[in-house]
Amino acid sequence: MEYDRYGGPEELEIRTVARPQPGAGEVLVRVHGTSVNPIDVSIRSGGMRIM
């Protein structure tokens, strides 16, 4: 899920992105799970805009 503007859950979109290619001295890490915390909801809704 990605979003590129403030708003409610209707702003979330499922997008396909290209697999990143690690550069020299970098590693590619596989993510097995994620979560949404209250601060994530506040950021998305614009509550943290001043930061």
mmCIF file of the N, C-alpha and C atoms, coordinates in Angstrom:
data_MODEL
# 
_entry.id   MODEL 
# 
loop_
_atom_site.group_PDB 
_atom_site.id 
_atom_site.type_symbol 
_atom_site.label_atom_id 
_atom_site.label_alt_id 
_atom_site.label_comp_id 
_atom_site.label_asym_id 
_atom_site.label_entity_id 
_atom_site.label_seq_id 
_atom_site.pdbx_PDB_ins_code 
_atom_site.Cartn_x 
_atom_site.Cartn_y 
_atom_site.Cartn_z 
_atom_site.occupancy 
_atom_site.B_iso_or_equiv 
_atom_site.pdbx_formal_charge 
_atom_site.auth_seq_id 
_atom_site.auth_comp_id 
_atom_site.auth_asym_id 
_atom_site.auth_atom_id 
_atom_site.pdbx_PDB_model_num 
ATOM 1   N N  . MET A 1 1  ? 0.847  -1.167  0.000  1.00 0.00 ? 1  MET A N  1 
ATOM 2   C CA . MET A 1 1  ? 0.000  0.000   0.000  1.00 0.00 ? 1  MET A CA 1 
ATOM 3   C C  . MET A 1 1  ? 0.893  1.230   0.000  1.00 0.00 ? 1  MET A C  1 
ATOM 4   N N  . GLU A 1 2  ? 0.509  2.182   -0.797 1.00 0.00 ? 2  GLU A N  1 
ATOM 5   C CA . GLU A 1 2  ? 1.225  3.454   -0.863 1.00 0.00 ? 2  GLU A CA 1 
ATOM 6   C C  . GLU A 1 2  ? 0.213  4.592   -0.882 1.00 0.00 ? 2  GLU A C  1 
ATOM 7   N N  . TYR A 1 3  ? 0.701  5.752   -0.490 1.00 0.00 ? 3  TYR A N  1 
ATOM 8   C CA . TYR A 1 3  ? -0.105 6.961   -0.622 1.00 0.00 ? 3  TYR A CA 1 
ATOM 9   C C  . TYR A 1 3  ? 0.833  8.103   -0.968 1.00 0.00 ? 3  TYR A C  1 
ATOM 10  N N  . ASP A 1 4  ? 0.322  9.102   -1.688 1.00 0.00 ? 4  ASP A N  1 
ATOM 11  C CA . ASP A 1 4  ? 1.148  10.245  -2.057 1.00 0.00 ? 4  ASP A CA 1 
ATOM 12  C C  . ASP A 1 4  ? 0.474  11.579  -1.744 1.00 0.00 ? 4  ASP A C  1 
ATOM 13  N N  . ARG A 1 5  ? -0.562 11.526  -0.916 1.00 0.00 ? 5  ARG A N  1 
ATOM 14  C CA . ARG A 1 5  ? -1.221 12.753  -0.449 1.00 0.00 ? 5  ARG A CA 1 
ATOM 15  C C  . ARG A 1 5  ? -1.912 12.460  0.879  1.00 0.00 ? 5  ARG A C  1 
ATOM 16  N N  . TYR A 1 6  ? -2.168 13.507  1.626  1.00 0.00 ? 6  TYR A N  1 
ATOM 17  C CA . TYR A 1 6  ? -2.846 13.356  2.908  1.00 0.00 ? 6  TYR A CA 1 
ATOM 18  C C  . TYR A 1 6  ? -4.306 12.989  2.683  1.00 0.00 ? 6  TYR A C  1 
ATOM 19  N N  . GLY A 1 7  ? -4.883 12.278  3.623  1.00 0.00 ? 7  GLY A N  1 
ATOM 20  C CA . GLY A 1 7  ? -6.295 11.953  3.542  1.00 0.00 ? 7  GLY A CA 1 
ATOM 21  C C  . GLY A 1 7  ? -6.606 10.682  4.296  1.00 0.00 ? 7  GLY A C  1 
ATOM 22  N N  . GLY A 1 8  ? -7.798 10.204  4.111  1.00 0.00 ? 8  GLY A N  1 
ATOM 23  C CA . GLY A 1 8  ? -8.265 8.997   4.779  1.00 0.00 ? 8  GLY A CA 1 
ATOM 24  C C  . GLY A 1 8  ? -7.818 7.747   4.051  1.00 0.00 ? 8  GLY A C  1 
ATOM 25  N N  . PRO A 1 9  ? -8.372 6.613   4.454  1.00 0.00 ? 9  PRO A N  1 
ATOM 26  C CA . PRO A 1 9  ? -7.986 5.341   3.854  1.00 0.00 ? 9  PRO A CA 1 
ATOM 27  C C  . PRO A 1 9  ? -8.271 5.261   2.354  1.00 0.00 ? 9  PRO A C  1 
ATOM 28  N N  . GLU A 1 10 ? -9.146 6.118   1.854  1.00 0.00 ? 10 GLU A N  1 
ATOM 29  C CA . GLU A 1 10 ? -9.438 6.100   0.417  1.00 0.00 ? 10 GLU A CA 1 
ATOM 30  C C  . GLU A 1 10 ? -8.243 6.550   -0.424 1.00 0.00 ? 10 GLU A C  1 
ATOM 31  N N  . GLU A 1 11 ? -7.242 7.168   0.212  1.00 0.00 ? 11 GLU A N  1 
ATOM 32  C CA . GLU A 1 11 ? -6.037 7.601   -0.501 1.00 0.00 ? 11 GLU A CA 1 
ATOM 33  C C  . GLU A 1 11 ? -5.025 6.474   -0.671 1.00 0.00 ? 11 GLU A C  1 
ATOM 34  N N  . LEU A 1 12 ? -5.203 5.362   0.022  1.00 0.00 ? 12 LEU A N  1 
ATOM 35  C CA . LEU A 1 12 ? -4.264 4.253   -0.079 1.00 0.00 ? 12 LEU A CA 1 
ATOM 36  C C  . LEU A 1 12 ? -4.469 3.509   -1.395 1.00 0.00 ? 12 LEU A C  1 
ATOM 37  N N  . GLU A 1 13 ? -3.366 3.115   -2.024 1.00 0.00 ? 13 GLU A N  1 
ATOM 38  C CA . GLU A 1 13 ? -3.436 2.380   -3.282 1.00 0.00 ? 13 GLU A CA 1 
ATOM 39  C C  . GLU A 1 13 ? -2.476 1.201   -3.237 1.00 0.00 ? 13 GLU A C  1 
ATOM 40  N N  . ILE A 1 14 ? -2.888 0.113   -3.856 1.00 0.00 ? 14 ILE A N  1 
ATOM 41  C CA . ILE A 1 14 ? -1.974 -1.012  -4.047 1.00 0.00 ? 14 ILE A CA 1 
ATOM 42  C C  . ILE A 1 14 ? -1.216 -0.735  -5.336 1.00 0.00 ? 14 ILE A C  1 
ATOM 43  N N  . ARG A 1 15 ? 0.104  -0.686  -5.239 1.00 0.00 ? 15 ARG A N  1 
ATOM 44  C CA . ARG A 1 15 ? 0.935  -0.397  -6.405 1.00 0.00 ? 15 ARG A CA 1 
ATOM 45  C C  . ARG A 1 15 ? 2.026  -1.452  -6.545 1.00 0.00 ? 15 ARG A C  1 
ATOM 46  N N  . THR A 1 16 ? 2.399  -1.717  -7.764 1.00 0.00 ? 16 THR A N  1 
ATOM 47  C CA . THR A 1 16 ? 3.524  -2.600  -8.034 1.00 0.00 ? 16 THR A CA 1 
ATOM 48  C C  . THR A 1 16 ? 4.743  -1.730  -8.294 1.00 0.00 ? 16 THR A C  1 
ATOM 49  N N  . VAL A 1 17 ? 5.823  -2.024  -7.622 1.00 0.00 ? 17 VAL A N  1 
ATOM 50  C CA . VAL A 1 17 ? 7.051  -1.245  -7.786 1.00 0.00 ? 17 VAL A CA 1 
ATOM 51  C C  . VAL A 1 17 ? 8.176  -2.173  -8.229 1.00 0.00 ? 17 VAL A C  1 
ATOM 52  N N  . ALA A 1 18 ? 9.155  -1.598  -8.891 1.00 0.00 ? 18 ALA A N  1 
ATOM 53  C CA . ALA A 1 18 ? 10.297 -2.373  -9.357 1.00 0.00 ? 18 ALA A CA 1 
ATOM 54  C C  . ALA A 1 18 ? 11.137 -2.843  -8.162 1.00 0.00 ? 18 ALA A C  1 
ATOM 55  N N  . ARG A 1 19 ? 11.713 -4.021  -8.288 1.00 0.00 ? 19 ARG A N  1 
ATOM 56  C CA . ARG A 1 19 ? 12.585 -4.542  -7.238 1.00 0.00 ? 19 ARG A CA 1 
ATOM 57  C C  . ARG A 1 19 ? 13.846 -3.684  -7.185 1.00 0.00 ? 19 ARG A C  1 
ATOM 58  N N  . PRO A 1 20 ? 14.195 -3.164  -6.015 1.00 0.00 ? 20 PRO A N  1 
ATOM 59  C CA . PRO A 1 20 ? 15.385 -2.315  -5.915 1.00 0.00 ? 20 PRO A CA 1 
ATOM 60  C C  . PRO A 1 20 ? 16.661 -3.111  -6.193 1.00 0.00 ? 20 PRO A C  1 
ATOM 61  N N  . GLN A 1 21 ? 17.633 -2.464  -6.780 1.00 0.00 ? 21 GLN A N  1 
ATOM 62  C CA . GLN A 1 21 ? 18.924 -3.078  -7.046 1.00 0.00 ? 21 GLN A CA 1 
ATOM 63  C C  . GLN A 1 21 ? 19.947 -2.466  -6.098 1.00 0.00 ? 21 GLN A C  1 
ATOM 64  N N  . PRO A 1 22 ? 20.472 -3.249  -5.154 1.00 0.00 ? 22 PRO A N  1 
ATOM 65  C CA . PRO A 1 22 ? 21.440 -2.686  -4.213 1.00 0.00 ? 22 PRO A CA 1 
ATOM 66  C C  . PRO A 1 22 ? 22.732 -2.277  -4.912 1.00 0.00 ? 22 PRO A C  1 
ATOM 67  N N  . GLY A 1 23 ? 23.290 -1.180  -4.452 1.00 0.00 ? 23 GLY A N  1 
ATOM 68  C CA . GLY A 1 23 ? 24.557 -0.703  -4.985 1.00 0.00 ? 23 GLY A CA 1 
ATOM 69  C C  . GLY A 1 23 ? 25.719 -1.272  -4.192 1.00 0.00 ? 23 GLY A C  1 
ATOM 70  N N  . ALA A 1 24 ? 26.896 -0.804  -4.493 1.00 0.00 ? 24 ALA A N  1 
ATOM 71  C CA . ALA A 1 24 ? 28.097 -1.258  -3.798 1.00 0.00 ? 24 ALA A CA 1 
ATOM 72  C C  . ALA A 1 24 ? 27.986 -0.944  -2.311 1.00 0.00 ? 24 ALA A C  1 
ATOM 73  N N  . GLY A 1 25 ? 28.264 -1.929  -1.471 1.00 0.00 ? 25 GLY A N  1 
ATOM 74  C CA . GLY A 1 25 ? 28.210 -1.740  -0.025 1.00 0.00 ? 25 GLY A CA 1 
ATOM 75  C C  . GLY A 1 25 ? 26.804 -1.780  0.551  1.00 0.00 ? 25 GLY A C  1 
ATOM 76  N N  . GLU A 1 26 ? 25.800 -2.121  -0.258 1.00 0.00 ? 26 GLU A N  1 
ATOM 77  C CA . GLU A 1 26 ? 24.414 -2.194  0.196  1.00 0.00 ? 26 GLU A CA 1 
ATOM 78  C C  . GLU A 1 26 ? 23.924 -3.636  0.130  1.00 0.00 ? 26 GLU A C  1 
ATOM 79  N N  . VAL A 1 27 ? 22.848 -3.909  0.862  1.00 0.00 ? 27 VAL A N  1 
ATOM 80  C CA . VAL A 1 27 ? 22.209 -5.227  0.815  1.00 0.00 ? 27 VAL A CA 1 
ATOM 81  C C  . VAL A 1 27 ? 20.728 -5.038  0.561  1.00 0.00 ? 27 VAL A C  1 
ATOM 82  N N  . LEU A 1 28 ? 20.100 -6.045  -0.024 1.00 0.00 ? 28 LEU A N  1 
ATOM 83  C CA . LEU A 1 28 ? 18.657 -6.052  -0.236 1.00 0.00 ? 28 LEU A CA 1 
ATOM 84  C C  . LEU A 1 28 ? 18.039 -6.924  0.842  1.00 0.00 ? 28 LEU A C  1 
ATOM 85  N N  . VAL A 1 29 ? 17.098 -6.373  1.604  1.00 0.00 ? 29 VAL A N  1 
ATOM 86  C CA . VAL A 1 29 ? 16.476 -7.082  2.724  1.00 0.00 ? 29 VAL A CA 1 
ATOM 87  C C  . VAL A 1 29 ? 15.042 -7.440  2.343  1.00 0.00 ? 29 VAL A C  1 
ATOM 88  N N  . ARG A 1 30 ? 14.667 -8.691  2.522  1.00 0.00 ? 30 ARG A N  1 
ATOM 89  C CA . ARG A 1 30 ? 13.302 -9.131  2.251  1.00 0.00 ? 30 ARG A CA 1 
ATOM 90  C C  . ARG A 1 30 ? 12.436 -8.834  3.476  1.00 0.00 ? 30 ARG A C  1 
ATOM 91  N N  . VAL A 1 31 ? 11.319 -8.164  3.265  1.00 0.00 ? 31 VAL A N  1 
ATOM 92  C CA . VAL A 1 31 ? 10.400 -7.833  4.347  1.00 0.00 ? 31 VAL A CA 1 
ATOM 93  C C  . VAL A 1 31 ? 9.347  -8.932  4.419  1.00 0.00 ? 31 VAL A C  1 
ATOM 94  N N  . HIS A 1 32 ? 9.181  -9.509  5.585  1.00 0.00 ? 32 HIS A N  1 
ATOM 95  C CA . HIS A 1 32 ? 8.201  -10.589 5.764  1.00 0.00 ? 32 HIS A CA 1 
ATOM 96  C C  . HIS A 1 32 ? 6.896  -10.095 6.374  1.00 0.00 ? 32 HIS A C  1 
ATOM 97  N N  . GLY A 1 33 ? 6.890  -8.922  6.963  1.00 0.00 ? 33 GLY A N  1 
ATOM 98  C CA . GLY A 1 33 ? 5.665  -8.413  7.562  1.00 0.00 ? 33 GLY A CA 1 
ATOM 99  C C  . GLY A 1 33 ? 5.795  -6.943  7.910  1.00 0.00 ? 33 GLY A C  1 
ATOM 100 N N  . THR A 1 34 ? 4.708  -6.276  7.956  1.00 0.00 ? 34 THR A N  1 
ATOM 101 C CA . THR A 1 34 ? 4.679  -4.867  8.331  1.00 0.00 ? 34 THR A CA 1 
ATOM 102 C C  . THR A 1 34 ? 3.486  -4.627  9.242  1.00 0.00 ? 34 THR A C  1 
ATOM 103 N N  . SER A 1 35 ? 3.385  -3.430  9.745  1.00 0.00 ? 35 SER A N  1 
ATOM 104 C CA . SER A 1 35 ? 2.242  -3.077  10.575 1.00 0.00 ? 35 SER A CA 1 
ATOM 105 C C  . SER A 1 35 ? 1.935  -1.599  10.414 1.00 0.00 ? 35 SER A C  1 
ATOM 106 N N  . VAL A 1 36 ? 0.785  -1.195  10.889 1.00 0.00 ? 36 VAL A N  1 
ATOM 107 C CA . VAL A 1 36 ? 0.383  0.200   10.908 1.00 0.00 ? 36 VAL A CA 1 
ATOM 108 C C  . VAL A 1 36 ? 0.169  0.580   12.358 1.00 0.00 ? 36 VAL A C  1 
ATOM 109 N N  . ASN A 1 37 ? 0.830  1.633   12.781 1.00 0.00 ? 37 ASN A N  1 
ATOM 110 C CA . ASN A 1 37 ? 0.740  2.120   14.151 1.00 0.00 ? 37 ASN A CA 1 
ATOM 111 C C  . ASN A 1 37 ? -0.072 3.411   14.191 1.00 0.00 ? 37 ASN A C  1 
ATOM 112 N N  . PRO A 1 38 ? -0.531 3.824   15.375 1.00 0.00 ? 38 PRO A N  1 
ATOM 113 C CA . PRO A 1 38 ? -1.282 5.077   15.462 1.00 0.00 ? 38 PRO A CA 1 
ATOM 114 C C  . PRO A 1 38 ? -0.538 6.276   14.874 1.00 0.00 ? 38 PRO A C  1 
ATOM 115 N N  . ILE A 1 39 ? 0.778  6.322   15.003 1.00 0.00 ? 39 ILE A N  1 
ATOM 116 C CA . ILE A 1 39 ? 1.534  7.452   14.436 1.00 0.00 ? 39 ILE A CA 1 
ATOM 117 C C  . ILE A 1 39 ? 1.461  7.429   12.909 1.00 0.00 ? 39 ILE A C  1 
ATOM 118 N N  . ASP A 1 40 ? 1.403  6.250   12.294 1.00 0.00 ? 40 ASP A N  1 
ATOM 119 C CA . ASP A 1 40 ? 1.268  6.146   10.839 1.00 0.00 ? 40 ASP A CA 1 
ATOM 120 C C  . ASP A 1 40 ? -0.057 6.756   10.381 1.00 0.00 ? 40 ASP A C  1 
ATOM 121 N N  . VAL A 1 41 ? -1.112 6.491   11.122 1.00 0.00 ? 41 VAL A N  1 
ATOM 122 C CA . VAL A 1 41 ? -2.433 7.054   10.799 1.00 0.00 ? 41 VAL A CA 1 
ATOM 123 C C  . VAL A 1 41 ? -2.393 8.568   10.928 1.00 0.00 ? 41 VAL A C  1 
ATOM 124 N N  . SER A 1 42 ? -1.721 9.078   11.965 1.00 0.00 ? 42 SER A N  1 
ATOM 125 C CA . SER A 1 42 ? -1.620 10.526  12.169 1.00 0.00 ? 42 SER A CA 1 
ATOM 126 C C  . SER A 1 42 ? -0.833 11.188  11.038 1.00 0.00 ? 42 SER A C  1 
ATOM 127 N N  . ILE A 1 43 ? 0.254  10.568  10.610 1.00 0.00 ? 43 ILE A N  1 
ATOM 128 C CA . ILE A 1 43 ? 1.061  11.108  9.517  1.00 0.00 ? 43 ILE A CA 1 
ATOM 129 C C  . ILE A 1 43 ? 0.237  11.149  8.239  1.00 0.00 ? 43 ILE A C  1 
ATOM 130 N N  . ARG A 1 44 ? -0.434 10.054  7.914  1.00 0.00 ? 44 ARG A N  1 
ATOM 131 C CA . ARG A 1 44 ? -1.207 9.970   6.673  1.00 0.00 ? 44 ARG A CA 1 
ATOM 132 C C  . ARG A 1 44 ? -2.346 10.974  6.647  1.00 0.00 ? 44 ARG A C  1 
ATOM 133 N N  . SER A 1 45 ? -2.967 11.198  7.787  1.00 0.00 ? 45 SER A N  1 
ATOM 134 C CA . SER A 1 45 ? -4.101 12.122  7.835  1.00 0.00 ? 45 SER A CA 1 
ATOM 135 C C  . SER A 1 45 ? -3.669 13.576  7.855  1.00 0.00 ? 45 SER A C  1 
ATOM 136 N N  . GLY A 1 46 ? -2.359 13.836  7.997  1.00 0.00 ? 46 GLY A N  1 
ATOM 137 C CA . GLY A 1 46 ? -1.857 15.217  7.979  1.00 0.00 ? 46 GLY A CA 1 
ATOM 138 C C  . GLY A 1 46 ? -1.618 15.779  9.362  1.00 0.00 ? 46 GLY A C  1 
ATOM 139 N N  . GLY A 1 47 ? -1.813 14.984  10.406 1.00 0.00 ? 47 GLY A N  1 
ATOM 140 C CA . GLY A 1 47 ? -1.635 15.465  11.768 1.00 0.00 ? 47 GLY A CA 1 
ATOM 141 C C  . GLY A 1 47 ? -0.212 15.826  12.128 1.00 0.00 ? 47 GLY A C  1 
ATOM 142 N N  . MET A 1 48 ? 0.767  15.310  11.386 1.00 0.00 ? 48 MET A N  1 
ATOM 143 C CA . MET A 1 48 ? 2.181  15.597  11.661 1.00 0.00 ? 48 MET A CA 1 
ATOM 144 C C  . MET A 1 48 ? 2.771  16.522  10.593 1.00 0.00 ? 48 MET A C  1 
ATOM 145 N N  . ARG A 1 49 ? 1.941  17.194  9.865  1.00 0.00 ? 49 ARG A N  1 
ATOM 146 C CA . ARG A 1 49 ? 2.375  18.034  8.731  1.00 0.00 ? 49 ARG A CA 1 
ATOM 147 C C  . ARG A 1 49 ? 3.420  19.084  9.117  1.00 0.00 ? 49 ARG A C  1 
ATOM 148 N N  . ILE A 1 50 ? 3.320  19.646  10.319 1.00 0.00 ? 50 ILE A N  1 
ATOM 149 C CA . ILE A 1 50 ? 4.250  20.711  10.711 1.00 0.00 ? 50 ILE A CA 1 
ATOM 150 C C  . ILE A 1 50 ? 5.662  20.193  10.965 1.00 0.00 ? 50 ILE A C  1 
ATOM 151 N N  . MET A 1 51 ? 5.817  18.884  11.139 1.00 0.00 ? 51 MET A N  1 
ATOM 152 C CA . MET A 1 51 ? 7.140  18.318  11.363 1.00 0.00 ? 51 MET A CA 1 
ATOM 153 C C  . MET A 1 51 ? 7.744  18.053  10.023 1.00 0.00 ? 51 MET A C  1 
# 
